Amino acid sequence: MSNDVRKRSAKIEAIAGCWPMIAALLGGTSAMRDAGKMYLPKWPNEDEGFYKNRLATATLFPAFSRTVEVLSGKPFSRPVSWDEKKVPERIQQMFPDIDQQGTNLHSFLADICEEVMANGICGILVEHPPTEGNLSVAEEKRRGLRPYFAKIGANSLLDFDSQRIDGRETFTMLRFVETVSERDPENEFVVKEIEQVRVLNPGRWRTYRQKINASNVLEWQLHEEGVTSLEKITFVPVYGDKRGFMQSRPPLAQLAFLNIEHWQSRSDQQTILHVARVPILFGRKLGDAPITVGAANAIVSDEDDADLKYVEHTGKAIEAGRTDLRDLEDLMRQIGAELLVIKPGRQTVAQTVADNEAGTCALQRIVGDLTDAANLALQYAAEWIKEKDGGTVTIFRDFGAATLAEASAALLMDMNVANALSNETLFNEMQRRGLIDIELNWADEQARIAKQAPRPGETKTTLTG
C-alpha cells in the first residue's frame, strides 16, 4: 500500500495555509517558542546564544485565542433549544451525551463553533456502531447501539471527492486522520495512542495503519474494513468564511497575522528595554591605575579633559516601540469586533428577530451555517435509526440587537411614548437586548405594574397601552 493515503490532497492544502500559524497561536507562548525562527526570525549576524535568550523570554499577547474564545462563546451564552414535539424522542435522548464521550449537544456544538472560528472549517461525522443483523430497538438500546456525533477538525482532513446528485453536492469519498486509544497487548498498564487514516465511501469504510511490510519497511496498510447500512457519507461540513463546497477561510485570519506581528514587535521591545535599562560606564584619560566604582570611592585624574560618566538611552526608540504595540493591539481589537458589526444595506435590527432571516453580521452568518449543519446531522441520525425526520435545533444568534442594546433602547422608548410601539413589544425588545431578565414575562409584569401604588407628582414620560 502506498503511503499516499496519509498525505493531504491539493484541495485540502489550498485551504490549510494558515493552519500551522493558527495552531501555534492557540497553543500560547510555549507553542510559539517551539515554532522558533518560523515566527520569530533571527536577525542578520545575531549571535545564536543571544537569539535563544530572546526567544526564551518572549511572551505572547493572546489576542487571537482570546477573540476566538469570546466570539465563539456568544452563540452559546444561552442554551441550545429545540421543539420537543418535532425532534423524535429517541434523538432527544442522545442530547445529554451526543458523542458517547459525555459531551452534551450544547457543548459539542460550542466546540465545533470554536474550531470554525479558528480554522475556518470543521465537520460533524454522524456514526453508528457496527451491528450484526436486524436488531430490535430494545436490543439496540440494551447494547447502547445508537448514532453519535464525532468532531472532525480541520487539521484532520486529508482529502474528499464529491459530485452533484439530485441538485446537491454530495460526498463520494472522505479521507481523514484520527487517533484511537488501545491497551498494549503486551502490557495491560499501558495505553497506546495510535494514528490511523479512515476512508469513507457510500456504504463502505476502511482504516489504514502503519505496519512493517515484507521488506521490513514501515508503511501504511489496510487495517480494517466494513460496510454500512446507509448508502451515503454522513459527514456535514461547517464553514467560517465559505468560498465553495469544502472551501473556506478562517474568518479571523487577518487577526492571526497581526498577532504574529505583535509577537515579533514585542520581542524587539523587550530587547531594547533590556539594553536601555543597563547604562554603560564611559571613562576617558583616567590613567592606568585600577578603577573602583562605588559609593565610598573617588576617582582622581590629573588630565584636564578627563571624564567619567554613564551613557544612557534617550528613550525615543522605546516610546516608538510602545506606540507600535498599542496601535497593533487597537487594530486587533477592531478586527475582532468587526464580526459583530451589522452590515449596512442588509436588514434592520428588528428583522434579526425572525428565526428564518439571515444574520446581519458575520458571526450571525456563521451561527446560521452551524445551525443548518446541526439540523442536517440530526437528519442523518434519524436515518440511522429509521426515523422519518430528525427535527431542528435553535442556536442563539440575536447579536445585532445585543450589540446596539443601549442606543436602540432609547429609540424604542421614544417610539413607545409616541404611541408607535406597544408596552408589550417594548418589554420584549428590552428583554431581547439583555436589559430585562430572560426569566420574566409580560403577563406577570403587567400584574405587578397594576399592583403598584400611584407615583407622587407627574412622571416625565407616559408609556402607551
C-alpha positions as CSV (number, residue, x, y, z in Angstrom):
1,M,0.0,0.0,0.0
2,S,1.3,3.4,-0.9
3,N,2.0,6.0,1.8
4,D,-0.1,8.5,-0.2
5,V,-3.1,7.5,2.0
6,R,-1.7,9.7,4.8
7,K,-0.9,12.7,2.5
8,R,-3.1,15.8,2.1
9,S,-4.6,16.4,-1.3
10,A,-4.1,19.6,-3.2
11,K,-7.7,20.5,-2.4
12,I,-7.1,20.5,1.3
13,E,-3.7,22.1,1.1
14,A,-5.4,25.0,-0.7
15,I,-7.2,25.9,2.5
16,A,-4.6,24.8,5.0
17,G,-2.1,27.7,4.6
18,C,-2.9,29.4,7.9
19,W,-3.5,26.3,10.0
20,P,0.1,26.0,11.3
21,M,0.2,29.6,12.3
22,I,-3.2,29.4,14.0
23,A,-2.2,26.2,15.8
24,A,0.8,28.0,17.2
25,L,-1.2,31.0,18.3
26,L,-3.8,28.8,20.0
27,G,-1.0,26.9,21.7
28,G,0.1,30.0,23.5
29,T,3.6,31.2,24.5
30,S,5.1,27.7,24.7
31,A,3.9,26.7,21.2
32,M,5.2,30.0,19.7
33,R,8.6,29.4,21.3
34,D,8.6,25.9,20.0
35,A,8.0,27.3,16.5
36,G,11.2,29.2,16.9
37,K,12.5,31.0,13.8
38,M,9.3,30.3,11.8
39,Y,7.5,33.2,13.6
40,L,10.4,34.9,15.4
41,P,13.2,35.3,12.7
42,K,16.8,35.6,13.7
43,W,18.4,38.9,12.9
44,P,21.3,39.1,10.4
45,N,24.6,38.5,12.3
46,E,22.7,37.9,15.6
47,D,24.6,35.7,18.0
48,E,22.9,32.3,18.4
49,G,23.0,32.4,22.1
50,F,21.5,35.9,22.2
51,Y,18.7,34.7,19.9
52,K,18.0,31.7,22.2
53,N,17.7,34.1,25.1
54,R,15.5,36.4,23.2
55,L,13.2,33.5,22.2
56,A,13.1,32.1,25.7
57,T,11.9,35.4,27.2
58,A,9.4,36.3,24.5
59,T,5.7,36.2,25.7
60,L,2.6,36.1,23.5
61,F,-0.2,38.6,23.7
62,P,-3.2,36.2,23.3
63,A,-5.3,38.4,21.1
64,F,-6.2,35.7,18.6
65,S,-7.0,32.9,21.0
66,R,-9.0,35.2,23.3
67,T,-11.0,36.6,20.4
68,V,-11.9,33.2,19.1
69,E,-12.9,32.1,22.6
70,V,-15.1,35.2,23.2
71,L,-16.8,35.3,19.8
72,S,-17.5,31.5,19.6
73,G,-18.9,31.7,23.1
74,K,-21.6,34.4,22.3
75,P,-24.0,32.0,20.5
76,F,-23.8,29.6,23.5
77,S,-24.5,32.2,26.1
78,R,-28.0,30.8,26.0
79,P,-28.8,27.0,25.9
80,V,-29.3,25.3,22.5
81,S,-33.1,24.7,22.2
82,W,-35.4,22.5,20.2
83,D,-39.0,21.8,19.7
84,E,-39.8,18.6,21.7
85,K,-42.8,17.9,19.5
86,K,-40.7,17.8,16.3
87,V,-37.4,16.1,17.5
88,P,-38.0,12.4,17.9
89,E,-37.7,11.2,21.5
90,R,-35.0,8.7,20.6
91,I,-32.9,11.5,19.3
92,Q,-33.6,13.8,22.2
93,Q,-32.3,11.0,24.5
94,M,-28.9,11.3,22.7
95,F,-28.5,15.1,23.5
96,P,-27.1,14.7,27.0
97,D,-24.3,12.5,25.6
98,I,-24.2,13.3,21.9
99,D,-20.7,11.9,21.2
100,Q,-20.8,9.0,23.6
101,Q,-18.0,10.6,25.5
102,G,-20.1,12.5,27.9
103,T,-20.5,15.7,25.9
104,N,-23.9,17.2,25.7
105,L,-25.3,18.8,22.4
106,H,-24.7,22.3,23.6
107,S,-21.1,21.8,24.5
108,F,-20.4,19.7,21.4
109,L,-21.8,22.5,19.1
110,A,-19.8,25.1,21.0
111,D,-16.6,23.1,20.3
112,I,-17.5,23.0,16.6
113,C,-18.1,26.7,16.6
114,E,-14.7,27.4,18.2
115,E,-12.9,25.2,15.7
116,V,-14.7,27.0,12.8
117,M,-13.9,30.5,14.2
118,A,-10.2,29.5,14.4
119,N,-9.5,27.4,11.3
120,G,-12.4,28.3,9.1
121,I,-13.8,24.8,8.6
122,C,-14.8,21.7,10.7
123,G,-17.0,18.7,10.3
124,I,-19.7,16.7,12.1
125,L,-19.5,13.0,11.3
126,V,-22.6,11.0,12.3
127,E,-21.6,7.5,13.1
128,H,-23.3,4.3,14.2
129,P,-21.5,1.3,15.8
130,P,-21.4,-1.9,13.7
131,T,-24.4,-4.2,14.3
132,E,-25.0,-7.9,13.3
133,G,-28.3,-8.5,11.6
134,N,-31.6,-6.7,12.2
135,L,-31.7,-5.9,15.9
136,S,-34.9,-4.6,17.6
137,V,-35.0,-1.1,19.1
138,A,-35.0,-2.6,22.6
139,E,-31.9,-4.8,21.8
140,E,-30.0,-1.8,20.3
141,K,-30.9,0.2,23.4
142,R,-29.8,-2.6,25.7
143,R,-26.4,-2.7,23.9
144,G,-26.1,1.0,23.7
145,L,-26.0,0.9,19.9
146,R,-27.2,4.3,18.6
147,P,-25.9,7.1,16.4
148,Y,-23.5,9.6,17.8
149,F,-21.7,12.7,16.6
150,A,-17.9,13.0,16.1
151,K,-16.0,16.2,15.6
152,I,-13.6,16.1,12.6
153,G,-11.2,19.1,13.0
154,A,-9.6,21.0,10.1
155,N,-6.2,19.5,10.7
156,S,-7.6,16.0,10.5
157,L,-8.9,16.4,6.9
158,L,-6.8,14.8,4.2
159,D,-9.0,14.5,1.0
160,F,-12.5,14.4,-0.4
161,D,-14.4,13.7,-3.6
162,S,-17.9,14.9,-4.5
163,Q,-20.4,15.1,-7.3
164,R,-23.7,16.8,-7.8
165,I,-26.5,14.3,-7.2
166,D,-30.2,15.4,-7.4
167,G,-29.1,19.0,-7.5
168,R,-27.0,18.8,-4.3
169,E,-23.2,18.5,-3.9
170,T,-22.7,15.1,-2.3
171,F,-19.6,13.4,-0.9
172,T,-18.4,10.3,-2.7
173,M,-15.2,9.9,-0.7
174,L,-13.8,11.4,2.5
175,R,-10.4,10.7,4.0
176,F,-9.2,12.0,7.3
177,V,-6.7,11.1,10.1
178,E,-7.7,10.2,13.6
179,T,-6.2,8.9,16.8
180,V,-7.5,5.9,18.7
181,S,-6.6,4.6,22.1
182,E,-5.8,0.9,22.6
183,R,-4.3,-1.0,25.5
184,D,-1.0,-2.6,24.8
185,P,-1.5,-6.4,24.5
186,E,2.0,-6.9,26.0
187,N,1.4,-4.6,29.0
188,E,-2.0,-4.2,30.5
189,F,-1.0,-1.0,32.3
190,V,0.0,0.9,29.1
191,V,-2.4,2.6,26.7
192,K,-1.1,3.4,23.2
193,E,-2.3,6.3,21.1
194,I,-2.4,5.0,17.5
195,E,-2.8,7.2,14.5
196,Q,-4.9,5.8,11.7
197,V,-6.4,7.0,8.5
198,R,-10.1,6.4,7.8
199,V,-11.5,6.4,4.2
200,L,-15.3,6.6,3.7
201,N,-17.2,5.8,0.6
202,P,-21.0,5.5,0.3
203,G,-21.9,2.2,2.1
204,R,-18.2,1.3,2.8
205,W,-15.4,2.3,5.3
206,R,-11.8,1.4,5.6
207,T,-9.0,2.2,8.1
208,Y,-5.2,2.2,7.5
209,R,-2.4,2.0,10.0
210,Q,1.4,2.0,9.7
211,K,2.8,-1.6,9.7
212,I,6.1,-3.3,8.9
213,N,6.0,-4.8,5.4
214,A,7.8,-7.8,3.9
215,S,10.8,-5.6,3.2
216,N,11.0,-4.5,6.9
217,V,9.9,-1.0,6.0
218,L,7.1,0.9,7.8
219,E,4.2,1.7,5.5
220,W,0.5,2.4,5.6
221,Q,-1.5,-0.8,5.2
222,L,-5.2,-1.7,5.3
223,H,-6.2,-2.4,8.9
224,E,-9.9,-3.0,8.9
225,E,-12.9,-2.5,6.5
226,G,-16.6,-2.9,6.5
227,V,-19.9,-1.8,5.1
228,T,-22.6,0.5,6.4
229,S,-26.4,0.3,6.2
230,L,-26.7,3.8,4.8
231,E,-25.5,4.3,1.2
232,K,-24.1,7.8,1.9
233,I,-21.3,9.5,3.7
234,T,-22.9,11.1,6.8
235,F,-20.5,14.0,7.1
236,V,-21.6,17.6,7.4
237,P,-19.0,20.4,6.9
238,V,-19.3,23.6,8.9
239,Y,-17.8,26.8,7.4
240,G,-16.3,30.0,8.8
241,D,-15.8,32.1,5.7
242,K,-17.2,29.9,3.0
243,R,-15.8,30.1,-0.5
244,G,-17.3,26.9,-2.0
245,F,-18.0,23.3,-1.2
246,M,-15.4,22.3,1.3
247,Q,-13.6,25.5,0.6
248,S,-13.4,28.1,3.4
249,R,-11.1,30.7,5.0
250,P,-10.5,31.4,8.7
251,P,-12.7,34.4,9.5
252,L,-10.0,35.9,11.8
253,A,-7.0,35.2,9.5
254,Q,-6.0,38.9,9.4
255,L,-6.1,39.0,13.2
256,A,-3.8,36.0,13.3
257,F,-1.2,37.7,11.1
258,L,-1.4,40.9,13.2
259,N,-0.9,38.7,16.4
260,I,2.3,37.3,14.8
261,E,3.5,40.8,14.0
262,H,2.8,41.8,17.6
263,W,4.8,38.8,18.8
264,Q,7.8,39.9,16.8
265,S,7.4,43.6,17.7
266,R,7.1,42.8,21.4
267,S,10.3,40.7,21.3
268,D,12.1,43.8,19.8
269,Q,10.6,45.9,22.5
270,Q,11.8,43.6,25.2
271,T,15.3,43.5,23.7
272,I,15.6,47.3,23.5
273,L,14.3,47.6,27.1
274,H,16.9,45.2,28.3
275,V,19.7,47.2,26.6
276,A,18.3,50.6,27.7
277,R,17.9,49.6,31.3
278,V,21.6,48.9,31.7
279,P,23.7,52.1,31.3
280,I,27.2,52.0,30.0
281,L,30.1,53.5,32.1
282,F,32.3,55.6,29.9
283,G,35.7,56.9,31.0
284,R,38.4,59.0,29.3
285,K,42.0,59.7,30.3
286,L,41.7,58.3,33.8
287,G,45.2,56.9,33.9
288,D,46.4,53.3,34.2
289,A,45.6,52.8,37.9
290,P,42.8,50.4,38.8
291,I,39.4,52.0,39.0
292,T,36.9,51.1,41.7
293,V,33.3,52.4,41.2
294,G,31.2,52.6,44.3
295,A,29.5,54.9,46.8
296,A,32.6,55.1,49.1
297,N,35.1,55.5,46.3
298,A,36.6,58.5,44.4
299,I,38.3,58.5,41.1
300,V,41.0,61.1,40.5
301,S,42.8,62.1,37.3
302,D,45.5,64.8,36.5
303,E,44.3,65.2,32.9
304,D,42.4,68.4,32.2
305,D,39.9,66.7,29.8
306,A,39.4,63.5,31.9
307,D,35.8,62.3,32.1
308,L,33.8,59.5,33.7
309,K,30.0,59.2,33.1
310,Y,27.2,56.8,32.4
311,V,25.8,56.7,28.8
312,E,22.1,56.1,28.8
313,H,19.5,55.5,26.0
314,T,17.4,58.6,25.1
315,G,14.2,56.5,25.1
316,K,12.9,57.6,21.7
317,A,13.1,54.1,20.3
318,I,11.4,52.7,23.4
319,E,8.5,55.1,23.0
320,A,8.2,54.4,19.3
321,G,8.0,50.6,20.0
322,R,5.4,51.2,22.7
323,T,3.3,53.2,20.3
324,D,3.6,50.5,17.7
325,L,2.5,47.8,20.1
326,R,-0.5,49.9,21.2
327,D,-1.5,50.5,17.6
328,L,-1.4,46.8,16.8
329,E,-3.5,46.0,19.9
330,D,-6.1,48.5,18.9
331,L,-6.2,47.2,15.3
332,M,-6.6,43.6,16.6
333,R,-9.5,44.6,18.8
334,Q,-11.1,46.4,15.9
335,I,-10.8,43.3,13.6
336,G,-12.3,41.0,16.3
337,A,-15.2,43.4,16.8
338,E,-16.0,43.6,13.1
339,L,-17.5,40.2,13.2
340,L,-20.3,41.7,15.3
341,V,-20.8,44.8,13.2
342,I,-24.2,45.0,11.5
343,K,-23.6,45.5,7.8
344,P,-25.5,48.5,6.2
345,G,-28.0,47.9,3.5
346,R,-29.0,44.4,4.6
347,Q,-31.6,44.2,7.3
348,T,-33.0,46.3,10.1
349,V,-32.3,45.4,13.7
350,A,-35.9,44.4,14.2
351,Q,-35.6,41.9,11.3
352,T,-33.0,39.9,13.2
353,V,-35.8,38.6,15.4
354,A,-37.2,36.4,12.7
355,D,-35.8,32.9,13.0
356,N,-35.8,32.4,9.2
357,E,-34.0,35.6,8.4
358,A,-30.3,35.6,7.6
359,G,-28.0,37.3,10.1
360,T,-26.7,40.8,9.6
361,C,-23.2,40.3,10.9
362,A,-20.5,37.8,10.1
363,L,-20.9,36.0,13.4
364,Q,-24.7,35.6,12.8
365,R,-24.0,34.1,9.4
366,I,-21.5,31.6,10.9
367,V,-24.1,30.6,13.5
368,G,-26.7,30.2,10.8
369,D,-24.4,27.8,8.9
370,L,-23.7,25.9,12.1
371,T,-27.4,25.6,12.8
372,D,-28.1,24.3,9.3
373,A,-25.2,21.8,9.7
374,A,-26.5,20.6,13.1
375,N,-30.0,20.1,11.7
376,L,-28.6,18.0,8.8
377,A,-26.6,16.0,11.3
378,L,-29.8,15.3,13.2
379,Q,-31.4,14.1,10.0
380,Y,-28.6,11.7,9.4
381,A,-29.0,10.4,12.9
382,A,-32.7,9.9,12.2
383,E,-31.9,7.9,9.1
384,W,-29.5,5.7,11.0
385,I,-32.4,4.7,13.4
386,K,-35.0,4.7,10.6
387,E,-36.9,7.8,11.8
388,K,-38.6,10.0,9.2
389,D,-37.4,13.4,10.5
390,G,-34.7,14.4,12.9
391,G,-36.2,17.8,13.8
392,T,-34.3,21.0,14.2
393,V,-32.4,22.9,16.9
394,T,-32.0,26.6,17.5
395,I,-28.8,28.4,18.4
396,F,-28.9,31.9,19.8
397,R,-27.9,34.4,17.1
398,D,-29.5,37.7,18.0
399,F,-26.2,39.6,18.3
400,G,-27.3,42.6,16.3
401,A,-29.8,43.7,18.9
402,A,-27.3,42.9,21.7
403,T,-24.6,45.0,20.1
404,L,-26.9,48.0,19.7
405,A,-28.6,47.5,23.0
406,E,-28.1,50.9,24.6
407,A,-28.6,53.0,21.6
408,S,-31.7,51.2,20.3
409,A,-33.3,51.0,23.8
410,A,-33.6,54.8,23.9
411,L,-35.1,54.8,20.4
412,L,-37.7,52.1,21.4
413,M,-38.7,54.2,24.4
414,D,-39.3,57.2,22.2
415,M,-41.4,55.1,19.8
416,N,-43.5,53.8,22.8
417,V,-44.1,57.3,24.1
418,A,-45.1,58.4,20.6
419,N,-47.7,55.6,20.6
420,A,-45.8,53.8,17.7
421,L,-44.9,50.8,19.8
422,S,-46.9,48.8,22.4
423,N,-45.8,48.3,26.0
424,E,-45.6,44.5,25.4
425,T,-43.4,44.9,22.3
426,L,-41.2,47.4,24.3
427,F,-40.9,44.8,27.1
428,N,-40.0,42.0,24.6
429,E,-37.4,44.1,22.8
430,M,-35.8,45.2,26.0
431,Q,-35.6,41.6,27.1
432,R,-34.1,40.6,23.8
433,R,-31.4,43.1,24.3
434,G,-30.5,41.6,27.7
435,L,-31.8,44.7,29.6
436,I,-34.5,42.7,31.3
437,D,-34.2,39.3,33.0
438,I,-35.0,36.5,30.5
439,E,-37.0,34.7,33.2
440,L,-39.6,37.5,33.4
441,N,-42.7,37.5,31.2
442,W,-45.0,40.3,30.2
443,A,-48.2,38.9,31.7
444,D,-46.7,38.7,35.2
445,E,-45.1,42.1,34.8
446,Q,-48.4,43.6,33.8
447,A,-49.9,42.2,37.1
448,R,-47.1,43.7,39.1
449,I,-47.5,47.1,37.5
450,A,-51.2,47.1,38.2
451,K,-50.5,46.5,41.9
452,Q,-48.0,49.4,42.1
453,A,-49.1,52.4,44.2
454,P,-49.5,55.6,42.1
455,R,-46.3,57.7,41.9
456,P,-46.4,61.1,43.6
457,G,-46.2,64.0,41.2
458,E,-46.1,63.9,37.4
459,T,-43.9,61.4,35.6
460,K,-41.6,62.5,32.8
461,T,-43.0,60.0,30.2
462,T,-46.2,58.2,29.7
463,L,-46.0,54.7,28.2
464,T,-48.6,53.7,25.7
465,G,-51.1,50.9,26.5
